[in-house]
Structures are given as structure tokens and as C-alpha cells.
Amino acid sequence: MGLPSEQAVVEELGTAFSALSEQIGKVIVGQHEVVEQLLIGLFSRGHCLLVGVPGLAKTLLVSTLARILDLSFKRIQFTPDLMPADITGTDILQDDPQAQRRQFVFLPGPIFANLVLADEINRTPPKTQAALLEAMQERQVTAAGHRHALPEPFFVLATQNPIEQEGTYPLPEAQLDRFLFQVRVSYPNRDEELAIMKQTTGTQQAEVEHVLSAERILHLQELVRQVVVADHVFEYAADLVRATRPGENGTLPFIKQQVSWGAGPRASQYLILASKARALLHGRLHATTADLRALALPVLRHRVLTTFHADAEGVSADDIVNRLLDSIPTPQAKAAATLK
């Protein structure tokens, strides 16, 4: 690409990011890091799992994003009695007046939308959770032996409550791995909580405007893949992900004690893709190790399985990833140490 087109790429995605953030800010107070991670997921063509206690506006954030984007939107409230066909759709028998006979017609389920909110995804049995696997990975649904393509773009945002586990079904690792990010939604600070009270207890309702169409989102997703990544950034991503695996040669001692299973190759791919999107959002056409480090937690926290020893000591996956970031030097740090 020549310089004018490079500048145009940066300006186009930067303008879209600013417009989206401005519209979301009309409804959602604070949560800037969460909003950025969701938008990175959108432009990286990945799915996100939002984890937070009730009342932190997780559902409102997703529905607001749907209102801002000119996309079809469906909300699925997961319950213990939800069946796979309730999500994917099913074949129904209908009369065909022209052919004068009955035939099966596929009735699409709520998964057939650009933006799907899977609310409280851990409240439905594994059989129904598994119905999302093909949709999330292959972007298609198979019913009665026939494949049905999902609309593009296709983006699943799932929510989960981390404290109320009675009667829930933890997501299997295979499905967790389909999520680009696990986004932690934390409590607001005092000023933000005051602003939330003032904004939500009055009579005025915030009006948001459409910012991006489906065609433009697909175009921006292609632009993300054009971002340049240097070899040392690829190597650092590989070093980080491989360091989470207790069976690797040269694994750090605390990993062998505290991790039962580490992240797979999909984590490396997602780290690079998400870093490309973050670079563009910050006005750069090249991803850096700083982008990798900024996104290591949301990419790795749900792919690092802790041991009983770690659980007993209160060590979380976040603690392990943060310790890895402190333990594994960047290529720049290695080069600086060599020069000393």
C-alpha cells in the first residue's frame, strides 16, 4: 500500500471507533476498556464473553451496540429448558399450494442475526451450549442434513455471572476457546456510579444514531488483516502462549505448579489479530509488543486452566498471566540487556 492509502486506512477505522465510542458513551457510563475490547472483537471478526456480577449493564451495553450498528440483532435468554432447535431453528411441515403437496421448510432460529446476545450462557445444558459451537466457528447451522449459512458479519456476545453458580453449567473448554476475549466487567468508580444514578433515574432517554452498516464493518474487518506485524512481535506472541503450557521444555516452575492446561494455537492467532485491530484503533498500521501485552489478559484468562494447588492458594488465571508478562521479557528488553 502507498502512503495515502495507509493514512486513509488509519483515518477510516479511527473515525469509526470514535463515532462508536461517542454513541455508546451516551448510554453507558465509564467501562472504556470494556468498550474498546468489544470493538476490537468486532473488527477482528471474533466473539466475546462478558463476565461480571449482575447490575453492571452488560446486557445494556450489548443492546446499545446493536442499536448503534445498522445490523440485525437477536437476544437469546438461556434457560435450563432451552433446546438446541430453539437456537438454531428447525424444519417444519408446510403445505405448498403450487405443488399441491406438503414439504419441509427450514424455520431459522434467533442465531440467524448479525449480532447475537447470548444472555447468561451458563444457565443452559451442554447440549444446547454445543448448538452454538458450529455457528460460532463455521458461521453456519446444520439442520436435517442441510447447511444454512449465517449472515455476515456475525458476532456473538455472551454474558455470564461469575458468582451465582447454583443450577448452572460451566462452559466446556472447547467452547470457551471459540471466544476471542473473555471481558471482565468491573464495578464503576464513585464518580461513575453517581453519573449512572443521575442518568438512569430521570425522564430523559439517550438517543443514539446508526454509525456503521454491515458492508462497512466487513470492509473494516478486511482492513484489520492488512496491518503489518514484524517477526519479533510474532515471536513474542508465541513465547507468551507457549509459556502457559506446563509440558513445554523450559517452562517456568510456577506454571508447572499452578497450571494444568495452557493455551492452544488459537490463542496465538487471536493475540495477533486483536493486536492488529488495536493498532489501527490507536492510529498505527503496525502491531507492537505493547498491543500484545495490553490484550494478553482477555485473550488468555479463559484458556489457562489452574490446578487445585493454585485454587487452594487463591491464585487466578489473571494472576498467572500477569506473572508471565512480568517474567517473559519483550524482544526490546532482551536487546537492551544484551547491549549492557
N, C-alpha and C positions, 0 to 999 in steps of 0.2 A: 504494500500500500504506500502511496505517496504521502507527503506531509499533510496536504489539505484534507485528504480522506481520513487520515488518522485523527486530525483535530475534529473533524465532523463526527467521527465515532464517539469520541470523548464527550463532546458537547451534547450529542443526541441522548446518550444514556444519562449524563449528568442532569440534563433538563428534565428527563422523565423521572429520575429519582427525586429531584427537588419538588416537582409537582405532586408526586405521590405522597411524599413526606408532609407537605403542606396540607393536603386534603385530609390525611389521616390525623394530623395534629388538631384538626377542628373537632374531632370526636374523642380521640384517645389522648389523655394527658400523660406526658413522660414516655417511658418504655422505648426510648430512642434506639437502644441496642437491639431490642426485640424486633422493632420495625425494620431496621437495617437488615437483620438476618432473614426475615421473611422475604424482603425484596431481593436479597441475594439468592435465596432459594428459588424465587420466581424466575429470575433472569438466568439461573443456572439450570433450569428445567428439572428441579428436584422437589421432593416433598418434605414437609416439616412436621415435627411432633412437638406441640407446645405443652409443657408440664408446669403446673402451678396450682396453688390452692384455690378454692372457689372464691369468686368475687373480684378477680384481678382483670376482668374484661377480656379474657382470652376469646370467647365466642364473639363479643362485640368487635374486637379487633379484626377477626376474620370476616365477619359480615360487612364491616366498613370497607375493608379491602375489596370485597366483591362489588360493593356499590360504586366504588371509585373506578374500578376496571370495567370496561364495557364487555363483560363476559357473562355467560350463563352460570348460575350459582344454585347449588343444592345443599341442604343441610340434612345430615343423617344423624338422628339421635340413637346411639347404640344402647340396646337394652338386652337383658338375658334371653328374651324370647324372639329376638330378631333372627331371621333365616337368611341364608345366602341369596336366595332369589329375591328377597326384599331389597337387596342392594343392587344386584346385577341386572335383574329383570327376568322374565320368564316367557315361555311360549304359551299362547292362549289359542283356543279353537274358535275361529270366526267363520261366519257364512260369507261366501263370495258370490254375490248376486250374478255377476257376469259369467263365472264358470259354473254356476249352479251346483256348487259343492262346498263342503267345509274344508278349511285348511288352517294350519298352524301359523300364527303371526307372532313375531317377537315383540313383546311389550317392554321397552327399555326401563331400567330401574333408575334410581336417583344418581347412580355413579356416572350416568351419561350427562356430564356437565363439565364446563371448563374449570370451575373452581368448586371443589367438594369439601365441605366441612364435616369431618368425622368426629362428632362430639362424644366425649367420654368413651373412647375406642376400647378401653379395657373393661367395659361393662358387658361385653357380648362374648359368647363362647368361641373357642378356637376355630370351629368350623366356619363361622361367619366372618371372623377376622381373616381367615385364609382366603375368603372370596375377594378380598382387596389385593392379594399378592399379585395375581396376574394383571389386574388393572393397573397397579402402581408400577410394575416393572415392564410389562409388554404393551401397556396402553391399549388393551383390548379385553373383551369379555367373551368367553366361550359358553354358549348355551345350546343344549341339544345337538352338540357336534358342530355348530356353526360359530364362526368367529365374527365378532362385531367390533369394529374399530371405535375407539373413544374419540371425542372431539379434541382438536388441538387449538390452543395449548391445554394441557391437562395438569392440574395442580391439586394435590391432596394436602389439606391442613387438618391434622388430628389433634385433639386435646385430651389431656389425661390429668387426673387428680392424684397427686403423689401420697396423700395422707390417709385417704379413706379406701382401704383395701378389702373390706368385707364384701364378699359376693362379687369380686372382680376376677378377671382372667388376664394375668400378665401377658404382654405381647411376646411371642416367641422371638428368639434372636434373628431368625431368618426374615421376619417381618420388620423388626427394628432396623435391620441393615438396609432396608429399602428407603428409609428416611435419610435424606441428605443431612439434616440438622435435627438434634434434639434441643429445643429452645427453652431455656429456663425463664419463666416469667416470675419476677420477684415483687415484693411489696413496694409500693411507692414511698418516696420520702415525704417528710411532713408538708413541705410546700406543695408537692404534687397532690397529696391527699386533700389539702384544703381546696385546691383548684378543682379537684374531682367533685367535691361536695357542692361547690358553688355552681359548677357547670351542669350537674345532673339533677339538682333539686329545684330548678327554676322552671319557667314556662317555655323558654326559647329552646328550639331544637336546631342543632347544627345542620346546615345544608352542605352536601358535598357534590362535587361535579365529576363527570367522567373524565378520565385523563388518558387512558390507553385503550386501544382496540385490540382484538385478538391478533390481527395481522401485524400490528406494530410490535406487540410482545414477541411474536415469533421472529420478527426481524431482529429485535434486540437480543434475543437468545442466540441467534447466529453470530451477532457481533461479539458476544462474550467469548466465543470459541476462537476468535481471531486474535485475542490478547496474547502477547509474546511471553513465554516462560523460559528463563535461562536454565542451563543444565544444573547449576548449583542449587536452584530452587527445587527442581525435580528430585535431586539427591537428598536435600534436606527433608522433603516430604516423605521420601522412602525411609530415611533414618528415623523420623518420628514414629511412623506407623509400625515399622519392624521392631522398634524398641518396646512396643506394647506386648509383644509375644514372648511368653516365658520360655518357649522352647528354642528360641534363636540363640546362635552362638554369640557370646559376649553380652548377653542380656544382663542388665543391671540387677544386683542382688534383691532390691526391694520389689522388682517386678516379679521375680520368681516366688516371692513370699506372698504378694498381695494380689496377683492377677492369675486367674485360672485360664482364661482365653483372651487373646488380644484381638486387635482389629485386622480385618482381611483386606485384600487388594482394593475393594470398593472404597474403602476409606481414603486410600491414596488418590484414587481418581476424583473423589468428591472434594478432597482438600485442594487439588489443583483447579478444578472447575470453579469452586466457590471463591478461591483466591483471584481468579481471573475476573469474576464479576465484581468483587470488592475493589480491585484495582481500577476498573472503569468507573465505579461509583465515586471513587476518590480522585478521578481526573487523570489516571495513568493508563497507558497502553501496555504496561508490562507488570506482571505479578512479582512480588518480592517475598522474602522470608518473613517480613513483618506481617504481610497478609496471611501467610500460613499460621503464624503464631496467634494472630487475632481470632482465627476461626478454628483453632485446634480443639477447643472445648466443645462447641456444638457439634463438630464432626465426630469426635472420638468418645465422648462421655457415654453414649449408649452402645458402643462397640467394645468397651473394656469391661469384662466380667470379673468382679472382685472375688477373692477367696473367702472362706469362712474366717480365716485369720484376720483379714482386712476388715471384714464386717464386725468382728468382735472388738476390734480396736477403734471402730468408728471412722475408718478410712474409706472415703467415697471415690468413685471413678474420677470426679473432678480433682480431688487431691492428688491422685496418681498422675493425671495428665499435667497438672501444674508442676509437679515434681519433675516430670520428664522434660518439660520446657526449660526448667532450671538446670537440668543435668546434661542435656544434649546441646552442645554449642552450635551456633549457626556457622556456615562457611566463612562469614566475615570475621567472626570471633576466632575461628581456627587460624585464619590467615594473619590476624593481628598478633596472636600468641606466637606464631612461627617467627614473626619479624622481631620479637623482643629478644 
